[in-house]
Amino acid sequence: MNIYVVASTGGHMTQALNVIDAFEDTDIFLITLDFPNVRNIAIKKLKQIYRIKLWFKYSIKLGVPFTLMVSFFTIFRIFLKNRPDIIFSTGSEIAIPTFFVGKFLFRARTIYMESLTRVHDLSMTGKILYKFSDVFLVQWKELTEKYNKAIYRGRLI
């Protein structure tokens, strides 16, 4: 079984990597954005790390939207090599094209875990992926009152 963990750098990556032990006896791949702080990352449990090139890296307003558009094609090529069975993400924006390509073109199951920091409302990525995720996990019970599809199982990390 191929599991893709998708997360941007920083807190999203930290939270995502804290749950990879749940995916025992599977091939785990990581998809992230190519920032300097993840270029030398090496984690034994990961079969491979894919770093999506960030376009216009000095301009977030231009870089992130353009990167997301271009990444659809990159992610498609990645999934052709090792078809995803499950895609798991804690966000951020790189999760959006990954979920769309994986779910609608490769029929992968999708699991999204909202960040621990989101207490009263979902992140922008969470709001978009809430509609498309097969499993949508939150870490604060209050969010299940606003979002009835959300599943609360306590603090997950």
N, C-alpha and C positions, 0 to 999 in steps of 0.2 A: 504494500500500500504506500502511495506517495502522498506525503503531507507537505504542503507549502505553508510556511510561516511568513507572513508579510507584515513588515513594520518599518516605519521611518526610524531614524536614529534617535538617541536620547531615551526619554522615559517610555516611549512606545516600544522600543526595542528591548529595554530592560524588562518590561512587563511581559512581552511575548516570550522572551527566552526563559523566564521563570516558570512557564507552564509546559515547556517541551518535554519534560519527564513524563507527562501524561500520554505522550505518543510513543509508547514502548513498542519495540519490534516493528518499526516502520522506517521508511526512508524519509528523512526530514530535509527539506530544502529551505533556504532563507532567501527572500527577495526583499531588498532594501534600496534606498537611494545611495548613490555613490558619493558620500561625504568623506572627507579625510579621516574622520575618527572611526570609520569602519573598514578602511582599506586593509588593515593588517589584522583584522579580527579572525580568530581561528577557534572553532568550537568543535570538539571531537564528535559530538552527537549529530552534527550536520553533515549530510552527504555532500552538499555543495551550497555555495553562497553566490547569489546573483546580485550584482550591483547595477541598478538602473542609472545611466548617465544623466546627470542634472544639466539641462541646457540653460544658458544664460545664468550661470551660478552666482553672478554678482547682482542679479536683479530678481528678487523673489516674486515681484508682481508679474514679470514676464516668464521667468524660469519655471515656476511650478506649473502653471497652466499648459505651457508648451511641452514640458516634460511629460505631463499626464497624457496628452494627446499622442505623442510619439511612443510612449511606453506601451500602448495597446499592441503595437506591432512587435515590440521586443518581448513582451510577456507571452504573446501568441507563439513566438519562436521557442521560448523557454518551455512552454507547455507541450509543444510538439516533441521535444526531446524526452521528457518524462511527464506523462499525462497526470494531472492532479486528481486524486481521489477526494481529498479534503483540503480546503484553504482556510487557514486560521489567521485572524488578524486582530491587533489591538489598535490599528490606525497607523498612521494618519493618511494623508491623501493618496499615497501609492496603493492603498487597499482598494480604492474605487475601481481603477481599470483592471486590477487583478481579479477582483470578484466578478466583474462583468464578463471578462474573457473566460475565466474558469467556469462560471455557472452557466452561461448561455452558449458557449461554443464547445466546452468540454464536459458539461454536465457534472461538474464537481459539486460536492456539498460544501457549504460555506458556514463558518462559525466566526462571529464577530464578538469580541469582548471589549466593552466600553471601558475607557480608562478609569482607574480608581479616583482620579481627580474630578470626575464628572458626577457631582452629587445631585444637582437639581435639574439639569437638562443635558441632553445629548450633545456631543461634539458635532461639528458640521459633517464630518465623515460618518459619524454614527447616524445622523438624521437621514443621510442618503442611503446607507447600507441597511438601515432598519427594515426597509421595504423589501429588500432582496435577500437578506440572510436567511439561511435555513434555521440557524440557532443564533439568538441574539442575547448575550449575557451582559448583565449589569452588576455592579458591585455595591449598589446602594438600593435598599428596598423602596425608597421613595420614587425611584424611576419607574417601578412597575405600576404605580398608580397612574402615571401619565402615558405610559407605553405598555399596553396590555400584552404585546407579543414578547416583551422583555422577560428574561428568566433571571431570578435572583437566587443565588445559592450561597450567599455570604461573600465575604472578602476572598477573592480567588488568588491573590498574590500577597 
